Amino acid sequence: MCERPCAPVDPEPPARRGRAGRPRSVAEASALLALLGDEPVAIDALVEQSRLPSGQASAELIALELRGLVRRIAGQRYVRS
């Protein structure tokens, strides 16, 4: 226990932070969501336009899918839910 007020523990290490102090995954997920709409977009186009590594873009898209924010459709294409 601290004798004086303790600083809150940051769950994201500084190396994982993006612009404006947000965790990178939030910034990256936001970037991917901004590229999606009602029309299907191929994952290759999302990777190119977001400038994320393909593995990271895939991981973010899966996380967004699990949260119900995007849907994957045939041919590795994604749309907003």
N, C-alpha and C positions, 0 to 999 in steps of 0.2 A: 504494500500500500504506500502511496506517495504521502509525504508529510505536507507538501504543498500541492496545489491543484495540478493534476496530471493532464498532459495534452491528450486529446482523443486519438485513438489509434486509427490510422488511415488504412482501410482495407485494400486499397490499390497502391502499390509502390510507385514512387515518382516516375520511374522508367515506363510505366504503363499508362501514363497520363498524356492526353493529346492537348489540343488547343483549348484555351479557356479553363484549364484544370479539370476538364471532364475526363473520365476514363476513356481510353482509346476505343474500346468496344462500343461505347455509346456514340461517339463521333462517327465511327465506321458504320454502325447500324443505321444512323441517321443519313449518312451519305448514300447508302444502298436504298433506303426507303425513298429518298428524294428522286432516285432514278426510276422508281417503279410507279406504275399507274394501273389502268384497266387493261391495257394491251400487254400481252406476254413479252418479256424481255429475256433473251438468251443469257445464260451465265457468262459466256465469253464477252458479251457486250457490257455486262455489269462490271466484270473485272477490268476491262479496258477503260471504261468511263470513270470508275471509282479510283482506279490506280492502286487497288489493293492487290496483294499477292493472291493467287487463285485459291490456295488453301485457306487463307484467312477469310476471303469473301465467301467461300463455301461454308465455313464454320459460322459466320455471322448470319448467312441466309438460313441455315438450319435452326439457329437460335431464334430468329425472327419467325420462322415457321412454327416452332414449338410454342411461341407466345401468341400465335394466331394472327400475326400481322401480315404475313405473306403466305401465298400458296404456291407450291411447285406443281407444274403441269408437265405433260409429255414433252420430251425433247430437252430436258434441263432448262426449262424456261420458268420464269417467276412472274407473279402478279401480286398486287396488294390485295389483301382480304377485305 
